Amino acid sequence: MNWDDLRFVAALSRAGSLAKTAAVLGVDHTTVGRRIEAAERALGLPLFTRTAAGYVLTRDGERLLSPLRQVEDAVLALERGVHAQRGALEGTVRVTSPETFGIAYLAPRLARFGRQYPALCVELLPAGAVLDLSRSEAELAVRFVRTSHESLRVRRVGEVRHGFYASAAYLARHPVRTPDDLHEHPLLLPASGVELAWLQHLSPGVRPAFVSDVSLALAEAAQADAGVAVLPRFLGDRTPGLTHVPMPREPGQPLWLTVHRDLRQTPRVRVLVDFLVATLRADRDLLLGA
C-alpha cells in the first residue's frame, strides 16, 4: 500500500473534485485520478462514487477515512518536525491569501522578499477556497477571517478599508454627491462581505448591476465606465483612471496572519512572518486609504 496514493484519497475526500484536489496538491487533475485508481486497486475496494455534485466516499471509503486521517496527521507532524529542525534559509514557503489581496498587494512585495533571500522560493496561492494549514496545504495564510484551531497561531497584522470608485469619465457624466445618489447608478459590488452591510445602512434598498467576489474584476468594470464599484482602498487608489468617491464610515476588515505552531520558529517561515508583519505595518496608510 502506497501512502502517497492514500494522501490523494484524503485530499479528494475534503475537496470533492479532481480539479480542486489538483489545485491543492499542485498537480494535474489526471494525476489525481490515476492515484485514486491506484489506491482502489491496492485495497481492492471502491472508495468513491462520482456524482453530479462531485466525488463522494463509498461506505468502504468512509470506513477507511478515520484511520487514514490519523496516519495523515502523523505523517504531516513528522514532516513539520523535520522542516522545523532545518536551520538554513532555503526551500519553499507557501503563502495562501484571498485572490485580489494576493495578486494586487502581496505579489510585488513577496517578489521583493525573494530578492533579499535568493535561496528561498515563495509560492503564492491566491485561492478562492481556504487552504488548510493543519493539512500542510500551505505554511502561512493571510486572511480576512480569523481561523480558530488548536494547531494554528494567529495574529492580527492590519486592516483593509473599502470605498467607492468610478472612472473619471463616468463621474464627469454622472456625479455622485450623496449616499442617496447611489440609487441612480449601476453598482459594481462584491457578492459577500462587510461592504454589503455598510452599503445597505448607507443607502437602503440599493441593488447591484454587476457582482463578483474578485475585486480585480470590479476594478476592471469600473475602468470600463460600467458604474460605481466598491473596492479595497489599496486597489482603488492605485488603479489608473479610477477616482475615489468619499462616503461616510468606510468599512474595514481585519487582516490575520496564520501559521502552524510546529513551523512558527522554522527559519524560512520565521523570516517571512517577520517580513510580512513589518511590511503590513509600513503599508498601514495604503491599506486604510489614509
C-alpha positions as CSV (number, residue, x, y, z in Angstrom):
1,M,0.0,0.0,0.0
2,N,1.4,3.3,-1.1
3,W,1.0,6.2,1.4
4,D,1.3,8.8,-1.4
5,D,-1.7,7.3,-3.1
6,L,-3.7,7.4,0.2
7,R,-2.7,11.1,0.6
8,F,-4.6,11.7,-2.6
9,V,-7.6,9.8,-1.2
10,A,-7.7,12.0,1.9
11,A,-7.3,15.2,-0.2
12,L,-10.2,14.2,-2.6
13,S,-12.4,13.4,0.3
14,R,-12.0,17.0,1.5
15,A,-12.1,18.8,-1.8
16,G,-14.8,16.8,-3.6
17,S,-13.5,17.2,-7.1
18,L,-10.4,16.2,-9.1
19,A,-9.8,19.9,-10.1
20,K,-9.9,21.2,-6.6
21,T,-7.7,18.4,-5.3
22,A,-5.2,19.0,-8.0
23,A,-5.1,22.7,-7.2
24,V,-4.4,22.0,-3.5
25,L,-1.7,19.4,-4.2
26,G,-0.1,21.3,-7.1
27,V,-0.6,18.5,-9.7
28,D,-2.6,17.9,-12.8
29,H,-6.2,16.5,-12.3
30,T,-5.3,13.4,-14.4
31,T,-2.6,12.6,-11.8
32,V,-5.3,12.8,-9.0
33,G,-7.4,10.4,-11.0
34,R,-4.6,7.9,-11.5
35,R,-3.6,8.0,-7.8
36,I,-7.2,7.3,-6.7
37,E,-7.4,4.4,-9.1
38,A,-4.1,3.0,-7.8
39,A,-5.3,3.2,-4.2
40,E,-8.5,1.4,-5.1
41,R,-6.6,-1.3,-6.9
42,A,-4.2,-1.8,-4.0
43,L,-7.1,-2.0,-1.5
44,G,-9.4,-4.0,-3.7
45,L,-12.2,-1.6,-2.8
46,P,-14.2,1.2,-4.5
47,L,-13.5,4.3,-2.4
48,F,-15.5,7.0,-4.3
49,T,-18.7,7.4,-6.3
50,R,-18.8,10.1,-8.9
51,T,-22.0,12.2,-8.7
52,A,-23.2,15.4,-10.3
53,A,-22.1,17.2,-7.2
54,G,-18.6,15.7,-7.3
55,Y,-16.8,12.7,-5.7
56,V,-18.5,11.1,-2.7
57,L,-17.0,8.4,-0.5
58,T,-18.5,5.0,-0.7
59,R,-19.3,3.1,2.5
60,D,-15.9,1.4,2.3
61,G,-14.3,4.8,1.8
62,E,-16.0,6.2,4.8
63,R,-14.8,3.3,7.0
64,L,-11.2,3.9,5.7
65,L,-11.3,7.7,6.2
66,S,-10.9,7.9,10.0
67,P,-7.7,5.7,10.3
68,L,-6.4,7.3,7.1
69,R,-6.6,10.8,8.6
70,Q,-4.9,9.6,11.7
71,V,-2.0,8.3,9.6
72,E,-2.0,11.6,7.6
73,D,-1.8,13.6,10.8
74,A,1.1,11.6,12.0
75,V,3.0,11.9,8.7
76,L,2.4,15.6,8.4
77,A,3.5,16.1,12.0
78,L,6.7,14.2,11.2
79,E,7.3,16.3,8.1
80,R,6.8,19.6,10.1
81,G,9.2,18.4,12.7
82,V,11.8,17.7,10.1
83,H,11.3,21.1,8.5
84,A,11.5,22.8,11.9
85,Q,14.9,21.3,12.5
86,R,16.4,22.6,9.3
87,G,18.2,25.8,10.1
88,A,19.1,27.0,6.7
89,L,17.2,29.8,4.9
90,E,16.4,27.7,1.9
91,G,13.5,25.8,0.4
92,T,9.9,26.8,-0.3
93,V,7.4,28.7,1.7
94,R,3.8,28.6,0.6
95,V,1.5,31.6,1.3
96,T,-2.2,31.5,0.8
97,S,-4.5,34.6,0.6
98,P,-7.7,35.9,-0.9
99,E,-7.3,36.3,-4.6
100,T,-7.2,40.0,-5.1
101,F,-5.1,40.7,-2.0
102,G,-2.6,38.1,-3.1
103,I,-2.3,39.3,-6.7
104,A,-2.6,43.1,-6.2
105,Y,-0.8,43.5,-2.9
106,L,1.2,40.5,-1.8
107,A,2.8,39.5,-5.2
108,P,5.0,42.5,-5.7
109,R,6.1,42.6,-2.0
110,L,6.9,38.9,-2.0
111,A,9.0,39.4,-5.1
112,R,11.0,42.0,-3.1
113,F,11.3,39.5,-0.3
114,G,12.6,36.9,-2.8
115,R,15.4,39.2,-3.9
116,Q,16.5,39.6,-0.3
117,Y,16.6,35.8,0.2
118,P,17.5,34.2,-3.1
119,A,17.8,30.7,-1.7
120,L,14.2,30.8,-0.7
121,C,11.3,30.2,-3.0
122,V,7.9,31.8,-2.1
123,E,4.9,30.1,-3.6
124,L,1.8,32.4,-3.6
125,L,-1.5,30.6,-3.6
126,P,-4.2,33.3,-4.0
127,A,-7.1,30.9,-3.6
128,G,-10.8,31.3,-3.7
129,A,-11.0,28.2,-1.4
130,V,-9.4,28.4,2.0
131,L,-6.4,26.1,2.1
132,D,-5.9,24.1,5.3
133,L,-2.6,24.9,7.2
134,S,-3.2,22.0,9.5
135,R,-3.0,19.7,6.5
136,S,0.2,21.3,5.2
137,E,-1.5,22.8,2.2
138,A,0.4,26.0,2.9
139,E,2.8,27.3,5.6
140,L,1.3,30.8,6.0
141,A,-2.1,32.3,5.5
142,V,-3.1,36.0,5.3
143,R,-6.9,36.1,5.6
144,F,-9.8,38.4,6.4
145,V,-11.3,35.8,8.7
146,R,-9.7,34.7,12.0
147,T,-9.1,30.9,11.9
148,S,-9.6,29.0,15.2
149,H,-7.7,25.7,15.5
150,E,-5.5,24.5,18.3
151,S,-2.7,23.7,15.9
152,L,-2.5,27.3,14.5
153,R,-1.1,30.5,15.7
154,V,-3.0,33.7,14.6
155,R,-2.1,37.3,15.0
156,R,-3.8,40.5,13.7
157,V,-1.5,42.3,11.3
158,G,-3.6,45.1,9.9
159,E,-6.8,46.3,8.4
160,V,-8.1,46.8,4.9
161,R,-10.7,49.6,4.3
162,H,-13.1,49.7,1.4
163,G,-14.6,52.6,-0.6
164,F,-16.4,53.6,-3.7
165,Y,-14.6,54.2,-7.0
166,A,-15.6,55.1,-10.6
167,S,-13.8,56.3,-13.7
168,A,-13.2,60.0,-14.1
169,A,-15.1,59.9,-17.4
170,Y,-18.1,58.2,-15.7
171,L,-18.2,60.7,-12.8
172,A,-17.9,63.6,-15.3
173,R,-21.2,62.5,-16.8
174,H,-22.8,61.0,-13.7
175,P,-21.6,62.7,-10.5
176,V,-22.1,61.1,-7.1
177,R,-22.6,63.6,-4.3
178,T,-24.6,61.9,-1.6
179,P,-25.4,58.3,-0.5
180,D,-28.9,58.7,-1.9
181,D,-27.4,59.3,-5.3
182,L,-26.2,55.7,-5.3
183,H,-29.8,54.6,-6.2
184,E,-29.3,56.3,-9.6
185,H,-26.1,54.5,-10.5
186,P,-25.1,50.9,-11.7
187,L,-23.3,49.5,-8.7
188,L,-20.4,47.0,-9.0
189,L,-20.4,45.0,-5.8
190,P,-18.8,42.0,-4.1
191,A,-21.1,39.0,-3.6
192,S,-20.4,39.0,0.2
193,G,-18.5,40.9,2.9
194,V,-18.8,43.7,5.4
195,E,-19.1,46.2,2.5
196,L,-22.7,45.0,1.7
197,A,-24.0,45.7,5.2
198,W,-22.3,49.1,5.2
199,L,-23.9,49.9,1.8
200,Q,-27.4,48.9,2.9
201,H,-27.0,51.1,6.0
202,L,-25.7,53.9,3.9
203,S,-28.3,53.8,1.2
204,P,-31.0,51.2,2.0
205,G,-32.5,49.3,-0.9
206,V,-29.8,49.8,-3.5
207,R,-29.3,46.9,-5.9
208,P,-26.2,45.7,-7.8
209,A,-25.8,45.9,-11.5
210,F,-22.7,43.6,-11.5
211,V,-21.5,41.2,-8.8
212,S,-18.1,39.5,-8.3
213,D,-16.2,38.3,-5.3
214,V,-13.0,39.1,-7.2
215,S,-12.3,42.8,-6.6
216,L,-9.9,42.9,-9.7
217,A,-13.0,42.2,-11.8
218,L,-14.9,45.0,-10.2
219,A,-12.0,47.4,-10.8
220,E,-11.8,46.4,-14.5
221,A,-15.6,47.0,-14.8
222,A,-15.2,50.4,-13.2
223,Q,-12.3,51.3,-15.5
224,A,-14.6,50.5,-18.4
225,D,-17.1,53.2,-17.2
226,A,-19.6,50.5,-16.1
227,G,-20.6,52.2,-12.9
228,V,-19.6,52.8,-9.3
229,A,-17.6,50.0,-7.6
230,V,-16.8,49.0,-4.0
231,L,-13.1,48.2,-3.9
232,P,-10.4,47.8,-1.3
233,R,-8.7,51.1,-0.9
234,F,-5.2,49.7,-1.7
235,L,-6.6,48.6,-5.0
236,G,-8.8,51.5,-5.9
237,D,-6.3,54.2,-5.0
238,R,-3.6,52.5,-7.2
239,T,-5.8,51.6,-10.2
240,P,-5.2,54.0,-13.2
241,G,-8.2,56.1,-14.2
242,L,-10.3,55.5,-11.1
243,T,-11.4,58.2,-8.7
244,H,-12.3,57.7,-5.0
245,V,-15.9,58.7,-4.2
246,P,-15.9,59.7,-0.5
247,M,-18.7,58.3,1.7
248,P,-19.2,58.2,5.5
249,R,-17.8,55.5,7.7
250,E,-16.0,53.4,5.2
251,P,-15.9,49.8,6.5
252,G,-12.7,47.9,7.3
253,Q,-11.8,44.2,7.6
254,P,-9.1,43.0,9.9
255,L,-6.1,41.1,8.4
256,W,-5.0,37.9,10.2
257,L,-1.6,36.2,9.7
258,T,-1.8,32.4,10.5
259,V,1.0,29.9,10.8
260,H,1.1,26.3,12.1
261,R,2.5,26.2,15.6
262,D,5.1,23.5,14.6
263,L,6.5,25.8,11.9
264,R,6.4,29.2,13.5
265,Q,10.1,29.1,14.6
266,T,11.3,27.4,11.4
267,P,13.9,29.9,10.0
268,R,12.4,30.0,6.5
269,V,8.9,30.6,7.9
270,R,10.0,32.9,10.7
271,V,11.9,35.3,8.3
272,L,8.8,35.6,6.1
273,V,6.5,36.2,9.0
274,D,8.7,39.0,10.2
275,F,8.8,40.5,6.7
276,L,5.0,40.4,6.3
277,V,4.4,41.9,9.7
278,A,6.8,44.8,9.1
279,T,5.5,45.3,5.5
280,L,1.9,45.4,6.5
281,R,2.7,47.8,9.4
282,A,4.6,50.1,7.0
283,D,1.7,50.0,4.5
284,R,-1.0,50.9,7.1
285,D,-2.0,54.1,5.3
286,L,-2.1,52.4,1.9
287,L,-4.4,49.7,3.3
288,L,-6.7,52.1,5.1
289,G,-6.7,54.7,2.3
290,A,-5.5,57.3,4.7
